[in-house]
Amino acid sequence: MDNFQTVLRFFMNQKATIGYSFMALLTIGGERIFSMVSFQCPCNHEQNFTYGMIFLLGPAAVLFVFGLFFSSRLWRLYTGCCLNPMKLCPRGNCLGCFRVLLSIITGACVAPVMWLCVALLNGTFYECAISGLDDNLVVNLFCKNKTLQCRDQLALVPCGNSKLSSDEQMKLLMMFRAQSQILGWSVIMVAAIVGLLGTCCKNCRSQVSYLQLTFWKRYTEKEKERFDAFTVDYATKLAERNLQSFFENKEPDPMPFPNHKAWEEISAYYTFSRSEQYYSTLQRYIERTDRDFAPENRPVLDMEHGIEMT
């Protein structure tokens, strides 16, 4: 039993690494499926570049949008800000809001960068795109010291049906793939360096020690885990109480709820500060001495907005 708990604890501590590894495997699998099943280079000057770039950058853009869409931190920060823009800068901390947005965007970029790296290392999409460029600099680079047909037949090389000799076609394909892989490794190196510098800068400017920062992360994870479990349990009790009141045709039993203001306060994004020994907005709220314990008002139907607080 102890060995099982040790293994479980190890996987829980490494869940971020495991998650990124799983994402990388999905990216590699998705790229291979796109390359083999749906990608067919048109092999003409008018469409090669557009077609290749759509397959190279299109999935990356979709993954970026999905990364933002499924980011709970983004919706926690953004929800309600159209009605109350000050939610973006609680307590006037606009710099903290900018850091949170930067962190959210950085997290959403992980999957697109993985896709670009895998696609460039494979080279299929890049070969199609680069062969469709009519730019003299690009054409002269590939067709230098080659036959005069090279310029006209360059777009047909990815399909293998150009009028060039097989030796010339192979050399051009090797040049395309070499450039694509160079770009792929360049993206990997830049991403790794930026990630390292960003982490170093973040830790260097941290207001707390490494161990306290580790404790803060652990507390945040546990609070979210327990909050999810508690909300499920409380929602179940509320549903049972309401259904029991409806079917038994009697007054519902009293059930306390946090008021609307309390929900707003604990939903704000929290940035650790030395002046406040709190680890979340929830802890900061419950340790306040001037808490408002007034229960939440009952919602009533409204024809325009669905519900409103009375």
C-alpha positions as CSV (number, residue, x, y, z in Angstrom):
1,M,0.0,0.0,0.0
2,D,2.8,2.4,0.9
3,N,4.5,1.6,-2.5
4,F,1.3,2.4,-4.3
5,Q,0.9,5.7,-2.5
6,T,4.5,6.6,-3.3
7,V,3.9,5.9,-7.0
8,L,0.7,7.8,-7.0
9,R,2.4,10.8,-5.3
10,F,5.1,10.7,-7.9
11,F,2.6,10.9,-10.8
12,M,0.7,13.6,-9.0
13,N,3.9,15.7,-8.6
14,Q,4.8,15.1,-12.3
15,K,1.3,15.6,-13.7
16,A,2.4,18.8,-15.6
17,T,5.2,16.8,-17.3
18,I,2.9,13.9,-18.1
19,G,0.3,16.3,-19.5
20,Y,2.8,17.9,-21.8
21,S,4.2,14.6,-22.9
22,F,0.7,13.4,-23.7
23,M,0.0,16.6,-25.6
24,A,3.2,16.0,-27.6
25,L,2.1,12.5,-28.5
26,L,-1.3,13.8,-29.6
27,T,0.4,16.5,-31.7
28,I,2.7,14.0,-33.4
29,G,-0.2,11.6,-34.1
30,G,-2.4,14.5,-35.4
31,E,0.3,15.7,-37.7
32,R,0.9,12.3,-39.2
33,I,-2.8,11.8,-39.8
34,F,-3.0,15.2,-41.6
35,S,0.0,14.4,-43.7
36,M,-1.1,11.0,-44.8
37,V,-4.9,11.3,-45.0
38,S,-6.0,14.9,-45.9
39,F,-2.9,16.7,-47.3
40,Q,-2.5,16.7,-51.0
41,C,-0.2,19.4,-52.4
42,P,-1.8,20.9,-55.5
43,C,1.7,21.3,-57.1
44,N,1.1,24.6,-59.0
45,H,2.6,28.1,-58.5
46,E,-0.8,29.7,-57.7
47,Q,-1.9,27.4,-54.8
48,N,1.2,25.7,-53.3
49,F,2.2,28.5,-50.9
50,T,-1.3,29.2,-49.7
51,Y,-2.2,25.5,-49.3
52,G,1.0,24.6,-47.5
53,M,0.8,27.5,-45.1
54,I,-2.8,26.8,-44.3
55,F,-1.9,23.3,-43.2
56,L,1.2,24.5,-41.4
57,L,-0.3,27.5,-39.5
58,G,-4.1,26.7,-39.6
59,P,-4.0,23.9,-37.0
60,A,-1.7,26.0,-34.8
61,A,-4.2,28.8,-34.8
62,V,-7.0,26.4,-34.0
63,L,-5.0,24.9,-31.1
64,F,-4.3,28.4,-29.8
65,V,-8.0,29.3,-29.8
66,F,-8.8,26.0,-28.1
67,G,-6.1,26.7,-25.5
68,L,-7.7,30.1,-24.7
69,F,-11.3,28.6,-24.8
70,F,-10.5,25.9,-22.3
71,S,-8.5,28.1,-20.0
72,S,-10.4,28.4,-16.7
73,R,-8.1,31.2,-15.7
74,L,-9.1,33.3,-18.7
75,W,-12.8,33.0,-18.0
76,R,-12.2,33.7,-14.3
77,L,-10.5,36.9,-15.2
78,Y,-12.8,37.9,-18.1
79,T,-16.3,36.9,-16.8
80,G,-18.3,40.1,-16.1
81,C,-15.7,42.6,-17.2
82,C,-17.9,44.1,-19.9
83,L,-20.3,45.2,-17.2
84,N,-17.6,46.0,-14.7
85,P,-14.2,46.7,-16.4
86,M,-12.6,47.2,-13.0
87,K,-12.7,43.4,-12.6
88,L,-9.7,43.2,-14.9
89,C,-7.7,45.3,-12.5
90,P,-8.9,44.5,-8.9
91,R,-7.6,47.0,-6.4
92,G,-6.0,48.9,-9.3
93,N,-3.5,46.2,-9.9
94,C,-3.4,46.4,-13.7
95,L,0.2,45.2,-13.9
96,G,-0.9,42.0,-12.1
97,C,-3.7,41.6,-14.7
98,F,-1.2,42.0,-17.5
99,R,1.0,39.3,-16.0
100,V,-2.0,36.9,-15.7
101,L,-3.0,37.5,-19.3
102,L,0.6,36.9,-20.4
103,S,0.7,33.7,-18.4
104,I,-2.6,32.6,-20.0
105,I,-1.4,33.4,-23.5
106,T,1.9,31.6,-22.9
107,G,0.1,28.5,-21.7
108,A,-2.2,28.6,-24.8
109,C,0.9,28.8,-27.0
110,V,2.3,25.4,-25.9
111,A,0.2,23.2,-28.2
112,P,0.6,25.5,-31.3
113,V,4.4,25.6,-30.8
114,M,4.4,21.8,-30.5
115,W,2.4,21.5,-33.8
116,L,4.8,23.9,-35.6
117,C,7.8,22.0,-34.4
118,V,6.5,18.6,-35.4
119,A,5.2,19.8,-38.8
120,L,8.5,21.6,-39.6
121,L,10.6,18.6,-38.6
122,N,8.5,16.4,-40.8
123,G,8.8,18.9,-43.7
124,T,5.8,17.9,-45.8
125,F,3.8,21.1,-45.4
126,Y,6.9,23.4,-45.8
127,E,8.0,21.6,-49.0
128,C,4.6,22.4,-50.6
129,A,4.5,26.0,-49.4
130,I,8.1,27.0,-50.3
131,S,7.9,25.4,-53.8
132,G,5.1,27.8,-54.7
133,L,6.9,31.0,-54.0
134,D,7.7,33.1,-57.1
135,D,10.1,35.4,-55.2
136,N,13.4,35.7,-57.2
137,L,15.5,35.4,-54.1
138,V,13.9,32.1,-53.1
139,V,13.9,30.7,-56.7
140,N,17.5,31.6,-57.3
141,L,18.5,30.0,-54.0
142,F,17.0,26.6,-55.0
143,C,17.7,26.7,-58.7
144,K,21.3,28.0,-58.5
145,N,23.6,25.9,-60.8
146,K,20.7,23.9,-62.1
147,T,18.9,23.6,-65.4
148,L,16.7,26.4,-66.9
149,Q,13.6,24.3,-66.3
150,C,14.1,24.4,-62.5
151,R,12.2,27.7,-62.2
152,D,9.2,26.5,-64.1
153,Q,9.1,23.0,-62.6
154,L,9.8,23.9,-59.0
155,A,6.2,23.8,-57.9
156,L,5.9,20.2,-59.3
157,V,8.8,18.9,-57.3
158,P,6.8,17.9,-54.1
159,C,4.5,15.7,-56.2
160,G,7.5,14.0,-57.9
161,N,6.1,14.6,-61.4
162,S,8.3,17.4,-62.7
163,K,10.3,17.2,-65.9
164,L,13.5,17.6,-63.9
165,S,15.8,14.6,-63.6
166,S,15.3,12.3,-60.6
167,D,18.7,13.5,-59.2
168,E,17.7,17.2,-59.4
169,Q,14.3,16.4,-57.8
170,M,15.9,14.6,-54.9
171,K,18.4,17.4,-54.3
172,L,15.6,20.0,-54.2
173,L,13.5,17.8,-51.9
174,M,16.5,17.4,-49.6
175,M,17.0,21.2,-49.6
176,F,13.3,21.8,-48.8
177,R,13.4,19.3,-45.9
178,A,16.7,20.6,-44.6
179,Q,15.3,24.1,-44.4
180,S,12.1,23.0,-42.8
181,Q,14.0,21.0,-40.1
182,I,16.3,23.9,-39.5
183,L,13.3,26.1,-38.9
184,G,11.8,23.4,-36.7
185,W,14.8,23.2,-34.5
186,S,15.1,27.0,-34.4
187,V,11.5,27.2,-33.0
188,I,12.4,24.5,-30.4
189,M,15.5,26.4,-29.3
190,V,13.8,29.8,-29.2
191,A,10.9,28.3,-27.2
192,A,13.2,26.6,-24.8
193,I,15.3,29.8,-24.3
194,V,12.2,32.0,-23.9
195,G,10.7,29.5,-21.4
196,L,13.9,29.4,-19.4
197,L,14.4,33.1,-19.3
198,G,10.7,33.7,-18.4
199,T,10.9,31.2,-15.5
200,C,14.2,32.7,-14.3
201,C,12.7,36.3,-14.5
202,K,9.5,35.2,-12.7
203,N,11.4,33.4,-9.9
204,C,14.0,36.2,-9.6
205,R,11.2,38.8,-9.0
206,S,9.3,36.5,-6.7
207,Q,8.3,38.2,-3.4
208,V,8.6,34.9,-1.5
209,S,11.1,32.1,-1.1
210,Y,11.2,29.0,-3.2
211,L,9.7,26.8,-0.4
212,Q,6.9,29.3,0.3
213,L,6.2,29.5,-3.4
214,T,6.0,25.7,-3.5
215,F,3.6,25.7,-0.6
216,W,1.5,28.3,-2.3
217,K,1.2,26.2,-5.4
218,R,0.3,23.1,-3.4
219,Y,-2.3,25.1,-1.4
220,T,-3.8,26.4,-4.6
221,E,-4.1,22.9,-6.1
222,K,-5.7,21.5,-2.9
223,E,-8.1,24.4,-2.6
224,K,-9.3,24.0,-6.2
225,E,-9.6,20.2,-5.7
226,R,-11.6,20.6,-2.5
227,F,-13.7,23.5,-3.9
228,D,-14.8,21.3,-6.8
229,A,-15.7,18.5,-4.5
230,F,-17.5,20.8,-2.1
231,T,-19.5,22.5,-4.8
232,V,-20.6,19.2,-6.2
233,D,-21.7,18.0,-2.7
234,Y,-23.5,21.3,-1.9
235,A,-25.2,21.5,-5.3
236,T,-26.4,17.9,-4.8
237,K,-27.9,18.8,-1.4
238,L,-29.6,21.9,-2.9
239,A,-31.1,20.0,-5.8
240,E,-32.4,17.3,-3.3
241,R,-33.8,20.0,-1.1
242,N,-35.6,21.8,-4.0
243,L,-37.0,18.6,-5.5
244,Q,-38.2,17.4,-2.1
245,S,-39.9,20.8,-1.5
246,F,-41.5,20.6,-4.9
247,F,-42.8,17.1,-4.9
248,E,-43.9,17.1,-1.2
249,N,-45.5,20.5,-1.7
250,K,-44.0,22.1,1.4
251,E,-41.8,25.0,2.3
252,P,-38.1,24.3,1.6
253,D,-35.7,23.9,4.5
254,P,-33.5,26.9,5.2
255,M,-30.1,26.6,3.5
256,P,-27.4,29.2,3.8
257,F,-25.7,30.7,0.8
258,P,-22.9,33.2,0.3
259,N,-24.3,36.5,-1.1
260,H,-23.5,37.9,-4.5
261,K,-20.8,40.2,-3.3
262,A,-19.0,37.3,-1.6
263,W,-18.9,35.3,-4.9
264,E,-17.5,38.3,-6.7
265,E,-14.7,38.8,-4.2
266,I,-13.5,35.2,-4.2
267,S,-13.7,35.0,-8.0
268,A,-11.2,37.7,-8.4
269,Y,-7.7,36.7,-9.5
270,Y,-5.2,36.7,-6.6
271,T,-1.6,37.9,-6.7
272,F,0.5,37.0,-3.7
273,S,1.7,40.0,-1.6
274,R,4.1,40.2,1.4
275,S,1.7,42.7,3.0
276,E,-1.0,40.0,3.1
277,Q,-0.3,36.6,4.4
278,Y,-3.0,35.0,2.4
279,Y,-2.7,32.3,-0.3
280,S,-5.9,32.9,-2.2
281,T,-8.9,35.3,-2.5
282,L,-11.0,32.8,-0.6
283,Q,-8.6,32.9,2.4
284,R,-8.4,36.6,2.2
285,Y,-12.2,36.9,2.2
286,I,-12.9,34.4,5.1
287,E,-10.3,36.0,7.3
288,R,-11.8,39.5,7.0
289,T,-13.3,41.0,10.1
290,D,-15.9,43.0,8.2
291,R,-17.5,40.1,6.3
292,D,-21.1,40.4,5.2
293,F,-23.0,37.4,6.4
294,A,-26.2,38.4,4.8
295,P,-27.7,35.5,2.8
296,E,-28.1,35.6,-0.9
297,N,-31.3,37.0,-2.2
298,R,-33.7,34.8,-4.1
299,P,-33.5,35.0,-7.9
300,V,-36.8,35.8,-9.7
301,L,-37.6,35.5,-13.3
302,D,-37.2,38.6,-15.6
303,M,-38.5,38.7,-19.1
304,E,-35.4,40.5,-20.5
305,H,-32.4,38.9,-18.7
306,G,-33.8,35.6,-17.6
307,I,-33.1,36.2,-13.9
308,E,-32.2,39.1,-11.7
309,M,-31.2,39.5,-8.1
310,T,-34.0,41.1,-6.0
